[in-house]
Amino acid sequence: MTSYTPQVALVTGASRGAGKGIALALGAAGMTVYVTGRSTTASLGRLKDTPLPGTILETAAQIRALGGSGVAIACDHRDDAAVQAAVERIATESGRLDILVNNAASIHDALIDPGGFWEKPLELADILDVGLRSAYVASYFAAPLMVSRRRGLIAFTSSFGASCYMHGPAYGAQKVGLDKFAADMAVDLSPHGVAAVSLWLGPQLTERTAAAGRSRPEQYEAFLRQGETPQFNGRIIHALACDPELMSLSGQTLISAEIAHRYAITEEGGREPPSYRDMLGAPRVPHPAKVM
């Protein structure tokens, strides 16, 4: 793939959290960034009884303030037709899609509560719908836009929970599934010059983790001191999309803190977030066999 500058991105689940920060970083790079999510009013974002700030409208406005073009599309990623309509709008308005960031996920308030999976609400399994299946659907509708231009990047926001026990079986299965999506979609996309990667993000400095840290400082304090801003990961995704050697990375699961070195990306002040490879595990390397 020759070097090029990506112009249009879609970031799902960008009302707040990792999706918002990634979208802001892409906007700061001068991109047109479409952001999807259900939150058009702040009341939709909650952690137990604590309201969480953020809407897609606010994210789009902040993108514009950073010099990009931010466009909010209200979209429930449980609704396949709504996702299709969002991508069709991008095709009509922009005529291209260079980056898709699959980040939307249903995170239940009880995710980090103690207890076995059978002792928690069954709704924790919703992450396999909005989080796993929704990523497949968004990629399904976005891929033709990229294939037609013979370039593009589909990125999945995953975590070390794909390797170690983290927050229970539903969360872990979703992360494993995202990594497998990247590996297998890369096989299908390879002849068309389109890449797919999964990124293992470290602990994210978001509204939700800040609230969790206040309620469980003994559990989160050390992690949050070394956490990653979502913008850090957004800059990595942008650098990947610009990389003339991107296709050599396609299909891989990459650890954000490690791949950042390839592009000399750091946090503010030069801080380098640590990799948790030794503590939490390494990405699975897919077997090269292909059964068609």
VOPAGU-2260 file (C-alpha; in pm, 1 decimal, decimal comma):
REM VOPAGU-2260
SITE   aa  ch    i         X         Y         Z
SITE  MET   A    0       0,0       0,0       0,0
SITE  THR   A    1     133,5     341,0     -88,6
SITE  SER   A    2     125,3     618,1     169,3
SITE  TYR   A    3    -189,3     826,1     180,1
SITE  THR   A    4    -371,5    1059,9     413,3
SITE  PRO   A    5    -701,9     927,3     547,2
SITE  GLN   A    6    -983,5    1179,0     521,8
SITE  VAL   A    7   -1304,3    1019,7     651,7
SITE  ALA   A    8   -1360,6     804,7     961,2
SITE  LEU   A    9   -1651,2     641,7    1140,4
SITE  VAL   A   10   -1614,3     582,1    1513,7
SITE  THR   A   11   -1893,7     382,0    1674,6
SITE  GLY   A   12   -1989,0     435,3    2036,0
SITE  ALA   A   13   -1835,2     781,8    2052,1
SITE  SER   A   14   -2058,3     961,7    2299,8
SITE  ARG   A   15   -1791,8     923,7    2565,7
SITE  GLY   A   16   -1507,4     699,7    2672,1
SITE  ALA   A   17   -1259,9     540,8    2435,6
SITE  GLY   A   18   -1471,2     610,7    2128,3
SITE  LYS   A   19   -1494,8     981,1    2204,1
SITE  GLY   A   20   -1122,3    1021,9    2262,9
SITE  ILE   A   21   -1033,9     828,4    1948,6
SITE  ALA   A   22   -1273,6    1042,9    1747,8
SITE  LEU   A   23   -1122,8    1361,1    1891,0
SITE  ALA   A   24    -771,6    1250,8    1796,2
SITE  LEU   A   25    -881,7    1174,4    1439,9
SITE  GLY   A   26   -1054,5    1511,3    1423,4
SITE  ALA   A   27    -742,8    1685,9    1550,1
SITE  ALA   A   28    -560,8    1527,8    1255,4
SITE  GLY   A   29    -796,7    1716,7    1024,6
SITE  MET   A   30   -1031,0    1430,4     936,3
SITE  THR   A   31   -1403,3    1427,8     882,6
SITE  VAL   A   32   -1523,4    1205,7    1166,4
SITE  TYR   A   33   -1870,1    1057,3    1183,2
SITE  VAL   A   34   -1959,9     953,8    1537,5
SITE  THR   A   35   -2242,4     719,1    1626,5
SITE  GLY   A   36   -2415,1     634,8    1951,1
SITE  ARG   A   37   -2749,9     648,4    2126,3
SITE  SER   A   38   -2668,9     942,6    2351,4
SITE  THR   A   39   -2817,0    1260,5    2216,2
SITE  THR   A   40   -2892,5    1364,6    2574,4
SITE  ALA   A   41   -2656,0    1327,9    2868,4
SITE  SER   A   42   -2909,3    1130,6    3073,2
SITE  LEU   A   43   -2839,4     810,9    2878,0
SITE  GLY   A   44   -2489,3     778,1    3021,8
SITE  ARG   A   45   -2495,0     635,6    3373,4
SITE  LEU   A   46   -2280,1     423,0    3603,4
SITE  LYS   A   47   -2521,7     289,2    3865,3
SITE  ASP   A   48   -2660,2     611,2    4015,7
SITE  THR   A   49   -2382,9     832,3    3879,2
SITE  PRO   A   50   -2465,3    1022,9    3559,0
SITE  LEU   A   51   -2189,2    1013,0    3300,4
SITE  PRO   A   52   -2132,4    1313,3    3074,8
SITE  GLY   A   53   -2116,3    1300,0    2699,1
SITE  THR   A   54   -2329,7    1289,6    2386,8
SITE  ILE   A   55   -2251,5    1236,9    2020,9
SITE  LEU   A   56   -2349,7    1599,0    1958,6
SITE  GLU   A   57   -2089,6    1719,7    2208,5
SITE  THR   A   58   -1826,3    1491,4    2058,1
SITE  ALA   A   59   -1896,7    1624,1    1708,0
SITE  ALA   A   60   -1875,5    1984,5    1833,3
SITE  GLN   A   61   -1541,4    1916,8    2003,2
SITE  ILE   A   62   -1406,8    1759,1    1683,7
SITE  ARG   A   63   -1496,5    2078,1    1496,9
SITE  ALA   A   64   -1327,8    2287,9    1765,8
SITE  LEU   A   65   -1008,3    2085,5    1708,6
SITE  GLY   A   66   -1008,3    2162,2    1336,4
SITE  GLY   A   67   -1177,6    1851,6    1204,4
SITE  SER   A   68   -1527,9    1804,1    1070,5
SITE  GLY   A   69   -1747,4    1630,0    1323,8
SITE  VAL   A   70   -2078,4    1473,5    1224,0
SITE  ALA   A   71   -2308,3    1308,1    1478,0
SITE  ILE   A   72   -2539,0    1026,2    1370,3
SITE  ALA   A   73   -2782,0     895,0    1630,3
SITE  CYS   A   74   -2764,5     518,0    1595,6
SITE  ASP   A   75   -2855,8     222,6    1814,6
SITE  HIS   A   76   -2611,1     -49,3    1712,7
SITE  ARG   A   77   -2868,8    -314,3    1794,4
SITE  ASP   A   78   -3050,8    -198,3    1481,6
SITE  ASP   A   79   -2882,6    -329,6    1165,4
SITE  ALA   A   80   -3091,1    -103,8     943,2
SITE  ALA   A   81   -2980,9     203,4    1138,6
SITE  VAL   A   82   -2616,2     104,1    1096,0
SITE  GLN   A   83   -2669,7      50,5     723,1
SITE  ALA   A   84   -2835,0     391,6     697,2
SITE  ALA   A   85   -2542,6     555,8     878,1
SITE  VAL   A   86   -2289,8     408,2     635,1
SITE  GLU   A   87   -2506,9     498,3     336,6
SITE  ARG   A   88   -2517,2     856,4     462,6
SITE  ILE   A   89   -2137,8     861,1     477,3
SITE  ALA   A   90   -2122,1     727,2     122,0
SITE  THR   A   91   -2362,6     995,6       1,4
SITE  GLU   A   92   -2203,6    1287,3     184,9
SITE  SER   A   93   -1835,2    1195,4     166,6
SITE  GLY   A   94   -1806,0     934,0    -105,8
SITE  ARG   A   95   -1545,9     738,6      88,8
SITE  LEU   A   96   -1459,4     582,6     423,3
SITE  ASP   A   97   -1094,1     545,9     518,5
SITE  ILE   A   98   -1116,9     431,5     880,2
SITE  LEU   A   99   -1381,7     239,0    1071,1
SITE  VAL   A  100   -1327,9     212,5    1446,9
SITE  ASN   A  101   -1553,1     -53,1    1598,1
SITE  ASN   A  102   -1586,5      60,7    1956,5
SITE  ALA   A  103   -1958,2      50,1    2044,9
SITE  ALA   A  104   -2026,4    -190,6    2329,9
SITE  SER   A  105   -2297,3    -254,5    2586,6
SITE  ILE   A  106   -2125,0    -221,2    2925,3
SITE  HIS   A  107   -2344,5    -319,4    3219,7
SITE  ASP   A  108   -2304,1    -146,4    3554,1
SITE  ALA   A  109   -2242,8    -482,6    3722,4
SITE  LEU   A  110   -1945,0    -566,2    3499,4
SITE  ILE   A  111   -1685,2    -513,3    3772,8
SITE  ASP   A  112   -1896,7    -633,5    4064,6
SITE  PRO   A  113   -1768,9    -937,9    4257,1
SITE  GLY   A  114   -1933,5   -1275,6    4209,0
SITE  GLY   A  115   -1976,1   -1549,8    3953,2
SITE  PHE   A  116   -2132,9   -1484,4    3614,1
SITE  TRP   A  117   -2453,1   -1660,6    3725,9
SITE  GLU   A  118   -2483,1   -1421,4    4019,7
SITE  LYS   A  119   -2484,3   -1113,3    3798,3
SITE  PRO   A  120   -2756,7    -988,8    3563,3
SITE  LEU   A  121   -2799,3   -1187,4    3244,7
SITE  GLU   A  122   -2777,1    -854,4    3060,3
SITE  LEU   A  123   -2396,7    -868,7    3088,8
SITE  ALA   A  124   -2421,4   -1095,7    2783,5
SITE  ASP   A  125   -2556,8    -799,0    2583,4
SITE  ILE   A  126   -2193,2    -716,9    2502,7
SITE  LEU   A  127   -2207,8   -1011,3    2262,7
SITE  ASP   A  128   -2477,4    -821,3    2072,8
SITE  VAL   A  129   -2364,4    -460,0    2097,4
SITE  GLY   A  130   -1990,9    -508,5    2110,6
SITE  LEU   A  131   -1933,9    -821,7    1904,1
SITE  ARG   A  132   -2217,1    -872,7    1656,4
SITE  SER   A  133   -2249,4    -497,5    1608,7
SITE  ALA   A  134   -1883,2    -478,5    1506,0
SITE  TYR   A  135   -1944,1    -742,2    1240,4
SITE  VAL   A  136   -2247,1    -551,7    1112,6
SITE  ALA   A  137   -2067,1    -216,9    1092,1
SITE  SER   A  138   -1775,0    -382,5     913,4
SITE  TYR   A  139   -2014,9    -559,6     676,2
SITE  PHE   A  140   -2167,2    -234,2     559,6
SITE  ALA   A  141   -1842,8     -33,8     565,5
SITE  ALA   A  142   -1620,7    -280,9     379,7
SITE  PRO   A  143   -1764,7    -216,0      29,8
SITE  LEU   A  144   -1679,8     154,8      59,7
SITE  MET   A  145   -1317,8      65,0     133,3
SITE  VAL   A  146   -1294,3    -219,1    -117,0
SITE  SER   A  147   -1413,8      10,0    -395,4
SITE  ARG   A  148   -1119,8     243,6    -326,6
SITE  ARG   A  149    -876,2     -43,3    -259,6
SITE  ARG   A  150    -762,5     102,3      72,0
SITE  GLY   A  151    -887,2     149,9     423,7
SITE  LEU   A  152    -855,1      35,0     783,7
SITE  ILE   A  153   -1103,7    -146,5    1004,8
SITE  ALA   A  154    -991,3    -125,1    1368,2
SITE  PHE   A  155   -1141,2    -302,1    1668,1
SITE  THR   A  156   -1091,0    -177,9    2025,0
SITE  SER   A  157   -1009,6    -492,0    2222,8
SITE  SER   A  158    -819,5    -563,0    2544,3
SITE  PHE   A  159    -605,1    -803,5    2742,8
SITE  GLY   A  160    -934,6    -960,0    2847,5
SITE  ALA   A  161    -900,5   -1167,7    2530,9
SITE  SER   A  162    -610,3   -1348,2    2696,2
SITE  CYS   A  163    -664,6   -1347,3    3073,1
SITE  TYR   A  164    -972,9   -1364,2    3294,2
SITE  MET   A  165   -1112,8   -1011,4    3298,7
SITE  HIS   A  166   -1461,5    -909,1    3410,1
SITE  GLY   A  167   -1611,0   -1250,2    3341,1
SITE  PRO   A  168   -1680,2   -1479,4    3045,3
SITE  ALA   A  169   -1904,1   -1252,3    2836,9
SITE  TYR   A  170   -1651,6    -968,6    2836,1
SITE  GLY   A  171   -1367,9   -1208,0    2755,4
SITE  ALA   A  172   -1559,2   -1377,5    2474,3
SITE  GLN   A  173   -1636,0   -1041,1    2317,0
SITE  LYS   A  174   -1269,8    -941,9    2315,2
SITE  VAL   A  175   -1158,7   -1278,1    2174,3
SITE  GLY   A  176   -1424,2   -1241,5    1906,8
SITE  LEU   A  177   -1298,7    -898,3    1802,5
SITE  ASP   A  178    -945,7   -1031,1    1764,0
SITE  LYS   A  179   -1076,6   -1316,8    1550,5
SITE  PHE   A  180   -1279,7   -1072,7    1338,9
SITE  ALA   A  181    -960,6    -880,4    1263,4
SITE  ALA   A  182    -770,4   -1195,8    1173,6
SITE  ASP   A  183   -1037,6   -1342,6     947,4
SITE  MET   A  184   -1162,6   -1021,7     790,0
SITE  ALA   A  185    -802,8    -949,1     696,1
SITE  VAL   A  186    -798,6   -1268,8     488,7
SITE  ASP   A  187   -1106,1   -1162,8     292,4
SITE  LEU   A  188    -991,0    -800,9     258,1
SITE  SER   A  189    -629,1    -868,3     166,6
SITE  PRO   A  190    -679,4    -885,8    -213,2
SITE  HIS   A  191    -847,6    -545,6    -199,8
SITE  GLY   A  192    -579,5    -350,4     -13,7
SITE  VAL   A  193    -793,1    -305,3     298,7
SITE  ALA   A  194    -652,3    -383,3     643,5
SITE  ALA   A  195    -812,4    -504,2     965,8
SITE  VAL   A  196    -643,1    -489,9    1305,3
SITE  SER   A  197    -745,2    -537,8    1664,9
SITE  LEU   A  198    -594,2    -314,4    1931,9
SITE  TRP   A  199    -546,1    -418,5    2291,4
SITE  LEU   A  200    -596,9     -95,2    2478,7
SITE  GLY   A  201    -451,1     -53,3    2824,2
SITE  PRO   A  202    -655,8      90,0    3113,4
SITE  GLN   A  203    -840,4     387,5    2968,2
SITE  LEU   A  204    -870,8     723,8    3139,6
SITE  THR   A  205   -1240,1     777,7    3073,4
SITE  GLU   A  206   -1547,3     906,6    3252,5
SITE  ARG   A  207   -1646,8     551,4    3346,6
SITE  THR   A  208   -1308,4     447,8    3486,1
SITE  ALA   A  209   -1282,2     773,9    3677,0
SITE  ALA   A  210   -1614,8     697,3    3844,2
SITE  ALA   A  211   -1507,0     338,7    3912,1
SITE  GLY   A  212   -1179,3     464,6    4054,4
SITE  ARG   A  213   -1361,8     688,0    4298,5
SITE  SER   A  214   -1572,9     397,3    4419,8
SITE  ARG   A  215   -1284,1     145,0    4432,1
SITE  PRO   A  216    -961,1     341,6    4473,0
SITE  GLU   A  217    -768,3      42,9    4609,1
SITE  GLN   A  218    -842,5    -154,1    4290,9
SITE  TYR   A  219    -796,0     117,7    4030,0
SITE  GLU   A  220    -552,5     376,3    4167,3
SITE  ALA   A  221    -230,1     215,8    4043,1
SITE  PHE   A  222    -374,0     132,1    3701,8
SITE  LEU   A  223    -511,2     480,9    3648,9
SITE  ARG   A  224    -175,2     642,4    3725,5
SITE  GLN   A  225     -35,3     460,0    3421,9
SITE  GLY   A  226    -352,6     462,0    3213,6
SITE  GLU   A  227    -390,1     558,1    2851,8
SITE  THR   A  228    -596,6     845,2    2722,8
SITE  PRO   A  229    -830,1     742,8    2441,8
SITE  GLN   A  230    -664,4    1015,4    2232,9
SITE  PHE   A  231    -338,2     819,2    2256,9
SITE  ASN   A  232    -511,7     529,6    2085,1
SITE  GLY   A  233    -673,0     760,3    1831,1
SITE  ARG   A  234    -331,5     886,9    1727,0
SITE  ILE   A  235    -215,0     527,5    1689,9
SITE  ILE   A  236    -510,5     441,3    1466,8
SITE  HIS   A  237    -442,9     745,5    1251,0
SITE  ALA   A  238     -74,8     653,0    1222,8
SITE  LEU   A  239    -168,4     298,7    1123,5
SITE  ALA   A  240    -400,2     426,3     851,6
SITE  CYS   A  241    -120,9     647,2     714,7
SITE  ASP   A  242     144,2     373,3     729,9
SITE  PRO   A  243     255,5     263,0     380,8
SITE  GLU   A  244     332,5     -77,8     533,6
SITE  LEU   A  245     -11,3    -115,3     692,6
SITE  MET   A  246     -95,3    -432,3     503,6
SITE  SER   A  247     196,9    -610,0     671,0
SITE  LEU   A  248      14,3    -559,5    1003,0
SITE  SER   A  249    -330,2    -657,5     877,1
SITE  GLY   A  250    -491,5    -943,0    1066,7
SITE  GLN   A  251    -281,1    -888,9    1375,1
SITE  THR   A  252    -380,7    -810,9    1729,6
SITE  LEU   A  253    -157,7    -523,4    1839,4
SITE  ILE   A  254     -88,5    -392,9    2188,2
SITE  SER   A  255    -134,9     -15,8    2178,3
SITE  ALA   A  256     150,1      56,2    2419,7
SITE  GLU   A  257     386,3    -145,2    2199,0
SITE  ILE   A  258     282,2     -39,1    1849,8
SITE  ALA   A  259     299,9     324,5    1966,4
SITE  HIS   A  260     680,3     293,6    1958,1
SITE  ARG   A  261     666,3     228,2    1583,6
SITE  TYR   A  262     522,3     577,3    1535,6
SITE  ALA   A  263     694,2     756,8    1828,5
SITE  ILE   A  264     355,2     826,6    1987,3
SITE  THR   A  265     348,9     912,0    2357,0
SITE  GLU   A  266     112,9    1064,8    2606,6
SITE  GLU   A  267     143,3    1431,1    2695,3
SITE  GLY   A  268     483,7    1510,4    2842,4
SITE  GLY   A  269     642,3    1210,4    2673,3
SITE  ARG   A  270     494,6     952,2    2910,7
SITE  GLU   A  271     494,5     601,6    2764,5
SITE  PRO   A  272     208,4     382,2    2889,4
SITE  PRO   A  273     328,4      33,9    2983,0
SITE  SER   A  274     243,6    -288,8    2806,3
SITE  TYR   A  275      83,8    -551,5    3026,9
SITE  ARG   A  276     201,2    -842,1    2811,8
SITE  ASP   A  277     399,8   -1007,5    3091,1
SITE  MET   A  278     123,9    -957,3    3348,6
SITE  LEU   A  279    -190,1   -1027,4    3146,1
SITE  GLY   A  280     -83,5   -1225,2    2841,9
SITE  ALA   A  281       5,7   -1194,2    2475,6
SITE  PRO   A  282    -213,3   -1181,4    2165,1
SITE  ARG   A  283    -290,9   -1508,1    1996,6
SITE  VAL   A  284    -107,5   -1566,7    1668,2
SITE  PRO   A  285    -351,6   -1712,6    1413,8
SITE  HIS   A  286    -250,7   -2035,6    1241,6
SITE  PRO   A  287    -170,6   -1969,9     873,9
SITE  ALA   A  288    -402,3   -2245,2     747,5
SITE  LYS   A  289    -701,3   -2126,1     545,8
SITE  VAL   A  290   -1001,1   -2351,9     498,8
SITE  MET   A  291   -1214,2   -2187,9     230,4
